[in-house]
Amino acid sequence: ILPEEASEAKVYAMAGQASYRNAQGQESELSLNSKVQEGGVIVTGKNGFLTLVLSDDSRVSLPSNTQIKLTKLRVTKYTQSPRTEIGLQEGKIESRITTLQTNKGRYEVFTPLAVAGVRGTQFRVGLNSFGVSNEVLSGGVEVNDRQNDKSAKHQLVLTSGKGNIVGNDGMQAAIDLLPAPQMEARYLQQERPLLQFRVAE
């Protein structure tokens, strides 16, 4: 019922190259603290990485070779509840979303095959030629495969540590994510530009 107002996001961290095309079609290179608005398209290069911070302090990270469109970037008037929709057009996106339970906000990631919506969580969505991968690191995510039919076979709630694939043949069942690798405690000498880590077997 409340009207919505335009919001914006800011580049919080980045490495390599990332370009931005605003809703009017004007292109520019992004840098730290650059501001982006609704309708804009962001593309990271082959060695690029970028993290956006939203108005509610949520973080959205884009690894290399990723393209997104900021389909909706708004807040509700008076309550300042965020309304964010991101279209993933290529690559992968990782979202660390501030809890939306108290401010009644909404955050959704759209792909050609599926929609992932959350209320305070950390999750990843990837898009490639095989379909869409959804991975939940904490919290919960509702996945819809963009069919008009709202039956259970087209909807799935993924909880922490779960993931699934949505392909052209429809929604796949949830499975356990692989456990995070355990790093050895001892320090290794680091020399730029490479970082070295040793994983426990």
Phi and psi in degrees as GROMACS dihedral restraints (atoms count N, CA, C in turn):
[ dihedral_restraints ]
;  ai    aj    ak    al  type     phi  dphi    fc
    3     4     5     6     1   -70.7    20    10
    4     5     6     7     1   140.8    20    10
    6     7     8     9     1   -69.0    20    10
    7     8     9    10     1   156.6    20    10
    9    10    11    12     1  -107.4    20    10
   10    11    12    13     1   147.2    20    10
   12    13    14    15     1  -120.3    20    10
   13    14    15    16     1   154.6    20    10
   15    16    17    18     1   -65.6    20    10
   16    17    18    19     1   141.0    20    10
   18    19    20    21     1  -122.7    20    10
   19    20    21    22     1  -172.2    20    10
   21    22    23    24     1  -154.9    20    10
   22    23    24    25     1   164.2    20    10
   24    25    26    27     1  -122.2    20    10
   25    26    27    28     1   161.2    20    10
   27    28    29    30     1  -129.7    20    10
   28    29    30    31     1   144.9    20    10
   30    31    32    33     1   -71.7    20    10
   31    32    33    34     1   115.7    20    10
   33    34    35    36     1   -93.0    20    10
   34    35    36    37     1   -36.9    20    10
   36    37    38    39     1  -154.6    20    10
   37    38    39    40     1   150.9    20    10
   39    40    41    42     1  -163.4    20    10
   40    41    42    43     1   158.4    20    10
   42    43    44    45     1  -145.2    20    10
   43    44    45    46     1   148.9    20    10
   45    46    47    48     1    70.5    20    10
   46    47    48    49     1  -156.4    20    10
   48    49    50    51     1  -103.0    20    10
   49    50    51    52     1   142.5    20    10
   51    52    53    54     1  -146.8    20    10
   52    53    54    55     1   132.7    20    10
   54    55    56    57     1  -111.3    20    10
   55    56    57    58     1   160.3    20    10
   57    58    59    60     1  -139.1    20    10
   58    59    60    61     1   133.2    20    10
   60    61    62    63     1  -121.5    20    10
   61    62    63    64     1   118.7    20    10
   63    64    65    66     1   -77.3    20    10
   64    65    66    67     1   178.3    20    10
   66    67    68    69     1   -62.8    20    10
   67    68    69    70     1   -21.7    20    10
   69    70    71    72     1   -90.0    20    10
   70    71    72    73     1     0.3    20    10
   72    73    74    75     1    90.4    20    10
   73    74    75    76     1     4.6    20    10
   75    76    77    78     1   -81.8    20    10
   76    77    78    79     1   132.4    20    10
   78    79    80    81     1  -104.5    20    10
   79    80    81    82     1   147.9    20    10
   81    82    83    84     1  -157.5    20    10
   82    83    84    85     1   160.0    20    10
   84    85    86    87     1   -86.4    20    10
   85    86    87    88     1   144.1    20    10
   87    88    89    90     1   -93.1    20    10
   88    89    90    91     1   153.0    20    10
   90    91    92    93     1  -144.8    20    10
   91    92    93    94     1   175.4    20    10
   93    94    95    96     1   -56.3    20    10
   94    95    96    97     1   136.6    20    10
   96    97    98    99     1    73.3    20    10
   97    98    99   100     1     4.1    20    10
   99   100   101   102     1   -60.9    20    10
  100   101   102   103     1   144.1    20    10
  102   103   104   105     1  -106.3    20    10
  103   104   105   106     1   141.2    20    10
  105   106   107   108     1  -126.7    20    10
  106   107   108   109     1   150.4    20    10
  108   109   110   111     1  -124.5    20    10
  109   110   111   112     1   173.9    20    10
  111   112   113   114     1   -57.1    20    10
  112   113   114   115     1   140.3    20    10
  114   115   116   117     1    89.9    20    10
  115   116   117   118     1   -10.2    20    10
  117   118   119   120     1   -77.6    20    10
  118   119   120   121     1   154.4    20    10
  120   121   122   123     1  -118.7    20    10
  121   122   123   124     1   131.4    20    10
  123   124   125   126     1  -117.0    20    10
  124   125   126   127     1   134.1    20    10
  126   127   128   129     1  -129.4    20    10
  127   128   129   130     1   127.1    20    10
  129   130   131   132     1   -98.3    20    10
  130   131   132   133     1   142.0    20    10
  132   133   134   135     1   -76.9    20    10
  133   134   135   136     1  -176.6    20    10
  135   136   137   138     1   -67.1    20    10
  136   137   138   139     1   -21.4    20    10
  138   139   140   141     1  -117.5    20    10
  139   140   141   142     1    19.2    20    10
  141   142   143   144     1   -93.7    20    10
  142   143   144   145     1   156.2    20    10
  144   145   146   147     1  -153.8    20    10
  145   146   147   148     1   140.2    20    10
  147   148   149   150     1  -149.5    20    10
  148   149   150   151     1   140.6    20    10
  150   151   152   153     1  -124.0    20    10
  151   152   153   154     1   128.7    20    10
  153   154   155   156     1   -99.9    20    10
  154   155   156   157     1   147.7    20    10
  156   157   158   159     1  -114.3    20    10
  157   158   159   160     1   130.6    20    10
  159   160   161   162     1   -90.6    20    10
  160   161   162   163     1   176.7    20    10
  162   163   164   165     1   -63.3    20    10
  163   164   165   166     1   -25.7    20    10
  165   166   167   168     1   -98.5    20    10
  166   167   168   169     1    15.8    20    10
  168   169   170   171     1    75.7    20    10
  169   170   171   172     1    12.0    20    10
  171   172   173   174     1   -68.5    20    10
  172   173   174   175     1   153.7    20    10
  174   175   176   177     1  -118.5    20    10
  175   176   177   178     1   136.7    20    10
  177   178   179   180     1  -127.3    20    10
  178   179   180   181     1   117.2    20    10
  180   181   182   183     1  -109.9    20    10
  181   182   183   184     1   136.2    20    10
  183   184   185   186     1  -119.9    20    10
  184   185   186   187     1   113.9    20    10
  186   187   188   189     1   -74.8    20    10
  187   188   189   190     1  -172.8    20    10
  189   190   191   192     1   -64.3    20    10
  190   191   192   193     1   156.4    20    10
  192   193   194   195     1    55.7    20    10
  193   194   195   196     1    45.1    20    10
  195   196   197   198     1  -123.4    20    10
  196   197   198   199     1   144.4    20    10
  198   199   200   201     1  -134.3    20    10
  199   200   201   202     1   129.0    20    10
  201   202   203   204     1  -130.7    20    10
  202   203   204   205     1   159.1    20    10
  204   205   206   207     1  -121.7    20    10
  205   206   207   208     1   131.5    20    10
  207   208   209   210     1   -81.0    20    10
  208   209   210   211     1    82.2    20    10
  210   211   212   213     1   -63.1    20    10
  211   212   213   214     1   -42.5    20    10
  213   214   215   216     1  -140.3    20    10
  214   215   216   217     1   130.6    20    10
  216   217   218   219     1  -142.9    20    10
  217   218   219   220     1    87.1    20    10
  219   220   221   222     1  -141.6    20    10
  220   221   222   223     1   167.1    20    10
  222   223   224   225     1  -132.9    20    10
  223   224   225   226     1   152.3    20    10
  225   226   227   228     1   -79.0    20    10
  226   227   228   229     1   141.4    20    10
  228   229   230   231     1   -64.1    20    10
  229   230   231   232     1   144.9    20    10
  231   232   233   234     1    77.6    20    10
  232   233   234   235     1   -50.0    20    10
  234   235   236   237     1   -92.2    20    10
  235   236   237   238     1   -19.3    20    10
  237   238   239   240     1    59.2    20    10
  238   239   240   241     1    29.7    20    10
  240   241   242   243     1   -72.1    20    10
  241   242   243   244     1   128.5    20    10
  243   244   245   246     1   -72.0    20    10
  244   245   246   247     1   145.0    20    10
  246   247   248   249     1  -131.0    20    10
  247   248   249   250     1   100.5    20    10
  249   250   251   252     1  -124.4    20    10
  250   251   252   253     1   129.1    20    10
  252   253   254   255     1  -131.6    20    10
  253   254   255   256     1   127.2    20    10
  255   256   257   258     1  -121.1    20    10
  256   257   258   259     1   128.8    20    10
  258   259   260   261     1   -95.0    20    10
  259   260   261   262     1   114.7    20    10
  261   262   263   264     1   -86.2    20    10
  262   263   264   265     1   113.9    20    10
  264   265   266   267     1  -100.6    20    10
  265   266   267   268     1   -21.7    20    10
  267   268   269   270     1  -166.5    20    10
  268   269   270   271     1   144.4    20    10
  270   271   272   273     1    89.2    20    10
  271   272   273   274     1  -137.4    20    10
  273   274   275   276     1  -144.9    20    10
  274   275   276   277     1   152.0    20    10
  276   277   278   279     1  -138.4    20    10
  277   278   279   280     1   135.4    20    10
  279   280   281   282     1  -115.6    20    10
  280   281   282   283     1   130.3    20    10
  282   283   284   285     1  -120.9    20    10
  283   284   285   286     1   129.6    20    10
  285   286   287   288     1  -117.2    20    10
  286   287   288   289     1    98.3    20    10
  288   289   290   291     1  -100.2    20    10
  289   290   291   292     1   128.3    20    10
  291   292   293   294     1   -60.8    20    10
  292   293   294   295     1   142.6    20    10
  294   295   296   297     1   -53.0    20    10
  295   296   297   298     1   131.3    20    10
  297   298   299   300     1  -102.3    20    10
  298   299   300   301     1     3.1    20    10
  300   301   302   303     1   -65.4    20    10
  301   302   303   304     1   -40.4    20    10
  303   304   305   306     1   -81.8    20    10
  304   305   306   307     1   -35.3    20    10
  306   307   308   309     1   -97.0    20    10
  307   308   309   310     1     3.5    20    10
  309   310   311   312     1    57.3    20    10
  310   311   312   313     1    34.5    20    10
  312   313   314   315     1   -81.6    20    10
  313   314   315   316     1  -179.2    20    10
  315   316   317   318     1  -145.2    20    10
  316   317   318   319     1   137.3    20    10
  318   319   320   321     1  -139.5    20    10
  319   320   321   322     1   124.3    20    10
  321   322   323   324     1  -137.6    20    10
  322   323   324   325     1   143.5    20    10
  324   325   326   327     1  -113.3    20    10
  325   326   327   328     1   122.1    20    10
  327   328   329   330     1  -103.5    20    10
  328   329   330   331     1   139.0    20    10
  330   331   332   333     1  -130.3    20    10
  331   332   333   334     1   171.9    20    10
  333   334   335   336     1   -60.6    20    10
  334   335   336   337     1   -23.6    20    10
  336   337   338   339     1  -108.8    20    10
  337   338   339   340     1   -21.7    20    10
  339   340   341   342     1  -151.9    20    10
  340   341   342   343     1   162.1    20    10
  342   343   344   345     1  -125.8    20    10
  343   344   345   346     1   130.6    20    10
  345   346   347   348     1  -115.1    20    10
  346   347   348   349     1   122.7    20    10
  348   349   350   351     1  -123.0    20    10
  349   350   351   352     1   143.6    20    10
  351   352   353   354     1  -136.3    20    10
  352   353   354   355     1   166.9    20    10
  354   355   356   357     1  -137.2    20    10
  355   356   357   358     1    64.2    20    10
  357   358   359   360     1    94.2    20    10
  358   359   360   361     1    90.6    20    10
  360   361   362   363     1  -169.2    20    10
  361   362   363   364     1   179.8    20    10
  363   364   365   366     1  -126.5    20    10
  364   365   366   367     1   124.3    20    10
  366   367   368   369     1  -152.4    20    10
  367   368   369   370     1   165.1    20    10
  369   370   371   372     1  -125.6    20    10
  370   371   372   373     1   143.9    20    10
  372   373   374   375     1  -129.2    20    10
  373   374   375   376     1   129.7    20    10
  375   376   377   378     1  -123.0    20    10
  376   377   378   379     1   145.3    20    10
  378   379   380   381     1  -127.7    20    10
  379   380   381   382     1   124.0    20    10
  381   382   383   384     1  -145.9    20    10
  382   383   384   385     1  -171.3    20    10
  384   385   386   387     1   -67.8    20    10
  385   386   387   388     1   -17.9    20    10
  387   388   389   390     1   -88.5    20    10
  388   389   390   391     1   -17.1    20    10
  390   391   392   393     1   142.7    20    10
  391   392   393   394     1  -152.7    20    10
  393   394   395   396     1  -118.6    20    10
  394   395   396   397     1   130.0    20    10
  396   397   398   399     1  -105.2    20    10
  397   398   399   400     1   136.8    20    10
  399   400   401   402     1  -121.4    20    10
  400   401   402   403     1   129.9    20    10
  402   403   404   405     1  -134.6    20    10
  403   404   405   406     1   122.6    20    10
  405   406   407   408     1  -105.3    20    10
  406   407   408   409     1   120.6    20    10
  408   409   410   411     1   -91.8    20    10
  409   410   411   412     1   -31.8    20    10
  411   412   413   414     1  -157.6    20    10
  412   413   414   415     1   153.9    20    10
  414   415   416   417     1    81.6    20    10
  415   416   417   418     1  -146.3    20    10
  417   418   419   420     1  -146.0    20    10
  418   419   420   421     1   149.4    20    10
  420   421   422   423     1  -134.2    20    10
  421   422   423   424     1   132.4    20    10
  423   424   425   426     1   -95.8    20    10
  424   425   426   427     1   124.6    20    10
  426   427   428   429     1  -110.0    20    10
  427   428   429   430     1   130.2    20    10
  429   430   431   432     1  -120.8    20    10
  430   431   432   433     1   139.8    20    10
  432   433   434   435     1   -92.1    20    10
  433   434   435   436     1    20.6    20    10
  435   436   437   438     1    65.9    20    10
  436   437   438   439     1    19.4    20    10
  438   439   440   441     1   -80.5    20    10
  439   440   441   442     1   149.0    20    10
  441   442   443   444     1   -66.3    20    10
  442   443   444   445     1   -28.3    20    10
  444   445   446   447     1   -70.5    20    10
  445   446   447   448     1   125.3    20    10
  447   448   449   450     1   -97.6    20    10
  448   449   450   451     1    21.4    20    10
  450   451   452   453     1   -69.5    20    10
  451   452   453   454     1   167.7    20    10
  453   454   455   456     1   -60.3    20    10
  454   455   456   457     1   -31.5    20    10
  456   457   458   459     1   -68.8    20    10
  457   458   459   460     1   -12.7    20    10
  459   460   461   462     1  -106.4    20    10
  460   461   462   463     1     4.6    20    10
  462   463   464   465     1  -133.1    20    10
  463   464   465   466     1   147.5    20    10
  465   466   467   468     1  -154.5    20    10
  466   467   468   469     1   135.9    20    10
  468   469   470   471     1  -103.4    20    10
  469   470   471   472     1   119.5    20    10
  471   472   473   474     1   -98.2    20    10
  472   473   474   475     1   131.2    20    10
  474   475   476   477     1  -103.0    20    10
  475   476   477   478     1   177.7    20    10
  477   478   479   480     1   -55.3    20    10
  478   479   480   481     1   131.9    20    10
  480   481   482   483     1    84.4    20    10
  481   482   483   484     1     7.4    20    10
  483   484   485   486     1  -114.7    20    10
  484   485   486   487     1   158.1    20    10
  486   487   488   489     1  -153.1    20    10
  487   488   489   490     1   170.5    20    10
  489   490   491   492     1  -159.7    20    10
  490   491   492   493     1   173.9    20    10
  492   493   494   495     1  -120.5    20    10
  493   494   495   496     1   138.2    20    10
  495   496   497   498     1  -117.2    20    10
  496   497   498   499     1   115.1    20    10
  498   499   500   501     1  -113.8    20    10
  499   500   501   502     1  -175.1    20    10
  501   502   503   504     1   -62.4    20    10
  502   503   504   505     1   -22.7    20    10
  504   505   506   507     1   -90.5    20    10
  505   506   507   508     1     6.1    20    10
  507   508   509   510     1   112.0    20    10
  508   509   510   511     1  -166.9    20    10
  510   511   512   513     1   -80.9    20    10
  511   512   513   514     1   129.8    20    10
  513   514   515   516     1   -95.1    20    10
  514   515   516   517     1   159.4    20    10
  516   517   518   519     1   -68.7    20    10
  517   518   519   520     1   158.5    20    10
  519   520   521   522     1   -71.8    20    10
  520   521   522   523     1   142.5    20    10
  522   523   524   525     1  -133.0    20    10
  523   524   525   526     1   163.1    20    10
  525   526   527   528     1   -73.6    20    10
  526   527   528   529     1   137.6    20    10
  528   529   530   531     1   -73.8    20    10
  529   530   531   532     1   153.8    20    10
  531   532   533   534     1   -63.5    20    10
  532   533   534   535     1   144.9    20    10
  534   535   536   537     1   -65.1    20    10
  535   536   537   538     1   151.4    20    10
  537   538   539   540     1   -65.6    20    10
  538   539   540   541     1   142.1    20    10
  540   541   542   543     1   -65.7    20    10
  541   542   543   544     1   145.6    20    10
  543   544   545   546     1   -95.4    20    10
  544   545   546   547     1   124.4    20    10
  546   547   548   549     1   -89.6    20    10
  547   548   549   550     1   143.1    20    10
  549   550   551   552     1   -66.8    20    10
  550   551   552   553     1   143.1    20    10
  552   553   554   555     1   -73.0    20    10
  553   554   555   556     1   -27.2    20    10
  555   556   557   558     1   -72.2    20    10
  556   557   558   559     1   151.7    20    10
  558   559   560   561     1   -83.1    20    10
  559   560   561   562     1   149.4    20    10
  561   562   563   564     1  -120.0    20    10
  562   563   564   565     1   143.1    20    10
  564   565   566   567     1   -67.6    20    10
  565   566   567   568     1   132.2    20    10
  567   568   569   570     1  -108.4    20    10
  568   569   570   571     1   132.5    20    10
  570   571   572   573     1  -129.0    20    10
  571   572   573   574     1   125.8    20    10
  573   574   575   576     1   -63.1    20    10
  574   575   576   577     1   147.8    20    10
  576   577   578   579     1   -94.6    20    10
  577   578   579   580     1     3.0    20    10
  579   580   581   582     1   -97.4    20    10
  580   581   582   583     1   145.7    20    10
  582   583   584   585     1  -107.7    20    10
  583   584   585   586     1   139.9    20    10
  585   586   587   588     1  -116.6    20    10
  586   587   588   589     1   137.1    20    10
  588   589   590   591     1  -136.0    20    10
  589   590   591   592     1   150.4    20    10
  591   592   593   594     1  -117.1    20    10
  592   593   594   595     1   125.2    20    10
  594   595   596   597     1   -97.9    20    10
  595   596   597   598     1   133.5    20    10
  597   598   599   600     1   -68.9    20    10
  598   599   600   601     1   139.6    20    10
